[in-house]
Amino acid sequence: MAHSQHPSILLMLSVVTLSLMSGSNNVAEARHLLEMTLPELPKPELPELPPFPKVELPPLSDVPSLPTPESPNVPELPHLPEIHDLPKPTLPTIPALPKDINFPSLSPP
Protein backbone atom coordinates (compact mmCIF):
# COMPACT_ATOMS: atom_id res chain seq x y z
CA MET A 1 0.00 0.00 0.00
CA ALA A 2 2.87 2.37 0.63
CA HIS A 3 4.07 2.19 -2.99
CA SER A 4 0.72 3.15 -4.51
CA GLN A 5 0.55 6.46 -2.66
CA HIS A 6 3.56 8.13 -4.34
CA PRO A 7 3.91 7.07 -7.99
CA SER A 8 5.10 10.57 -8.96
CA ILE A 9 8.34 10.11 -6.99
CA LEU A 10 9.16 6.95 -8.93
CA LEU A 11 8.47 8.72 -12.21
CA MET A 12 10.70 11.65 -11.25
CA LEU A 13 13.55 9.37 -10.15
CA SER A 14 13.35 7.39 -13.40
CA VAL A 15 13.50 10.58 -15.50
CA VAL A 16 16.54 11.83 -13.58
CA THR A 17 18.26 8.45 -13.88
CA LEU A 18 17.69 8.22 -17.63
CA SER A 19 18.87 11.78 -18.22
CA LEU A 20 22.08 11.16 -16.27
CA MET A 21 22.77 7.97 -18.19
CA SER A 22 22.48 9.64 -21.60
CA GLY A 23 24.33 12.85 -20.66
CA SER A 24 27.90 11.47 -20.91
CA ASN A 25 27.80 11.18 -24.74
CA ASN A 26 27.04 14.87 -25.19
CA VAL A 27 30.19 15.94 -23.33
CA ALA A 28 32.41 13.85 -25.60
CA GLU A 29 30.72 15.21 -28.74
CA ALA A 30 31.12 18.79 -27.54
CA ARG A 31 34.85 18.19 -27.02
CA HIS A 32 35.19 17.02 -30.63
CA LEU A 33 33.44 20.15 -31.84
CA LEU A 34 35.88 22.35 -29.94
CA GLU A 35 38.94 20.57 -31.34
CA MET A 36 37.69 20.70 -34.93
CA THR A 37 39.24 23.36 -37.21
CA LEU A 38 37.20 25.04 -39.90
CA PRO A 39 38.69 26.09 -43.24
CA GLU A 40 39.13 29.82 -43.75
CA LEU A 41 36.85 31.24 -46.39
CA PRO A 42 37.88 34.22 -48.51
CA LYS A 43 36.00 37.45 -47.87
CA PRO A 44 33.49 38.16 -50.63
CA GLU A 45 33.88 41.36 -52.59
CA LEU A 46 30.93 43.66 -52.15
CA PRO A 47 29.68 45.60 -55.16
CA GLU A 48 29.90 49.39 -54.99
CA LEU A 49 26.68 51.20 -54.33
CA PRO A 50 25.60 53.87 -56.81
CA PRO A 51 25.67 57.43 -55.48
CA PHE A 52 22.42 58.69 -54.04
CA PRO A 53 20.60 61.38 -56.04
CA LYS A 54 20.54 64.83 -54.47
CA VAL A 55 17.07 65.95 -53.46
CA GLU A 56 16.14 69.56 -54.02
CA LEU A 57 13.67 70.94 -51.51
CA PRO A 58 11.60 74.06 -52.13
CA PRO A 59 12.53 77.11 -50.08
CA LEU A 60 10.59 77.66 -46.88
CA SER A 61 8.99 80.88 -48.08
CA ASP A 62 6.95 78.97 -50.68
CA VAL A 63 5.29 76.78 -48.05
CA PRO A 64 1.81 78.16 -47.24
CA SER A 65 1.01 78.87 -43.63
CA LEU A 66 -1.93 77.16 -41.98
CA PRO A 67 -4.77 79.24 -40.54
CA THR A 68 -5.10 79.19 -36.77
CA PRO A 69 -8.19 77.28 -35.61
CA GLU A 70 -10.85 79.13 -33.68
CA SER A 71 -11.73 77.87 -30.23
CA PRO A 72 -15.39 76.97 -29.71
CA ASN A 73 -17.53 79.03 -27.38
CA VAL A 74 -17.90 77.26 -24.04
CA PRO A 75 -21.02 78.11 -22.04
CA GLU A 76 -20.45 79.34 -18.51
CA LEU A 77 -21.25 77.05 -15.61
CA PRO A 78 -24.25 77.92 -13.46
CA HIS A 79 -23.58 79.44 -10.07
CA LEU A 80 -23.56 76.80 -7.31
CA PRO A 81 -24.62 77.68 -3.77
CA GLU A 82 -21.91 77.63 -1.14
CA ILE A 83 -21.64 74.47 0.90
CA HIS A 84 -21.32 75.07 4.61
CA ASP A 85 -18.54 73.41 6.51
CA LEU A 86 -19.62 70.22 8.19
CA PRO A 87 -18.64 69.74 11.82
CA LYS A 88 -15.57 67.59 12.21
CA PRO A 89 -16.13 64.38 14.14
CA THR A 90 -14.28 64.01 17.39
CA LEU A 91 -12.39 60.83 18.14
CA PRO A 92 -13.00 59.07 21.44
CA THR A 93 -10.26 59.57 23.97
CA ILE A 94 -8.35 56.56 25.22
CA PRO A 95 -7.84 56.57 28.97
CA ALA A 96 -4.23 56.67 30.07
CA LEU A 97 -2.82 53.58 31.75
CA PRO A 98 -1.36 53.98 35.22
CA LYS A 99 2.41 53.82 35.26
CA ASP A 100 2.71 51.88 38.51
CA ILE A 101 1.14 48.53 37.70
CA ASN A 102 2.01 45.73 40.09
CA PHE A 103 2.55 42.58 38.10
CA PRO A 104 2.73 39.33 40.01
CA SER A 105 6.22 37.86 39.97
CA LEU A 106 6.75 34.39 38.57
CA SER A 107 9.67 33.57 40.85
CA PRO A 108 8.91 31.90 44.17
CA PRO A 109 9.09 34.24 47.21
C-alpha positions in Angstrom: 0.0 0.0 0.0 2.9 2.4 0.6 4.1 2.2 -3.0 0.7 3.1 -4.5 0.6 6.5 -2.7 3.6 8.1 -4.3 3.9 7.1 -8.0 5.1 10.6 -9.0 8.3 10.1 -7.0 9.2 6.9 -8.9 8.5 8.7 -12.2 10.7 11.6 -11.2 13.5 9.4 -10.2 13.4 7.4 -13.4 13.5 10.6 -15.5 16.5 11.8 -13.6 18.3 8.4 -13.9 17.7 8.2 -17.6 18.9 11.8 -18.2 22.1 11.2 -16.3 22.8 8.0 -18.2 22.5 9.6 -21.6 24.3 12.8 -20.7 27.9 11.5 -20.9 27.8 11.2 -24.7 27.0 14.9 -25.2 30.2 15.9 -23.3 32.4 13.9 -25.6 30.7 15.2 -28.7 31.1 18.8 -27.5 34.8 18.2 -27.0 35.2 17.0 -30.6 33.4 20.1 -31.8 35.9 22.3 -29.9 38.9 20.6 -31.3 37.7 20.7 -34.9 39.2 23.4 -37.2 37.2 25.0 -39.9 38.7 26.1 -43.2 39.1 29.8 -43.7 36.9 31.2 -46.4 37.9 34.2 -48.5 36.0 37.4 -47.9 33.5 38.2 -50.6 33.9 41.4 -52.6 30.9 43.7 -52.1 29.7 45.6 -55.2 29.9 49.4 -55.0 26.7 51.2 -54.3 25.6 53.9 -56.8 25.7 57.4 -55.5 22.4 58.7 -54.0 20.6 61.4 -56.0 20.5 64.8 -54.5 17.1 65.9 -53.5 16.1 69.6 -54.0 13.7 70.9 -51.5 11.6 74.1 -52.1 12.5 77.1 -50.1 10.6 77.7 -46.9 9.0 80.9 -48.1 6.9 79.0 -50.7 5.3 76.8 -48.1 1.8 78.2 -47.2 1.0 78.9 -43.6 -1.9 77.2 -42.0 -4.8 79.2 -40.5 -5.1 79.2 -36.8 -8.2 77.3 -35.6 -10.9 79.1 -33.7 -11.7 77.9 -30.2 -15.4 77.0 -29.7 -17.5 79.0 -27.4 -17.9 77.3 -24.0 -21.0 78.1 -22.0 -20.4 79.3 -18.5 -21.2 77.0 -15.6 -24.2 77.9 -13.5 -23.6 79.4 -10.1 -23.6 76.8 -7.3 -24.6 77.7 -3.8 -21.9 77.6 -1.1 -21.6 74.5 0.9 -21.3 75.1 4.6 -18.5 73.4 6.5 -19.6 70.2 8.2 -18.6 69.7 11.8 -15.6 67.6 12.2 -16.1 64.4 14.1 -14.3 64.0 17.4 -12.4 60.8 18.1 -13.0 59.1 21.4 -10.3 59.6 24.0 -8.3 56.6 25.2 -7.8 56.6 29.0 -4.2 56.7 30.1 -2.8 53.6 31.7 -1.4 54.0 35.2 2.4 53.8 35.3 2.7 51.9 38.5 1.1 48.5 37.7 2.0 45.7 40.1 2.6 42.6 38.1 2.7 39.3 40.0 6.2 37.9 40.0 6.7 34.4 38.6 9.7 33.6 40.8 8.9 31.9 44.2 9.1 34.2 47.2 
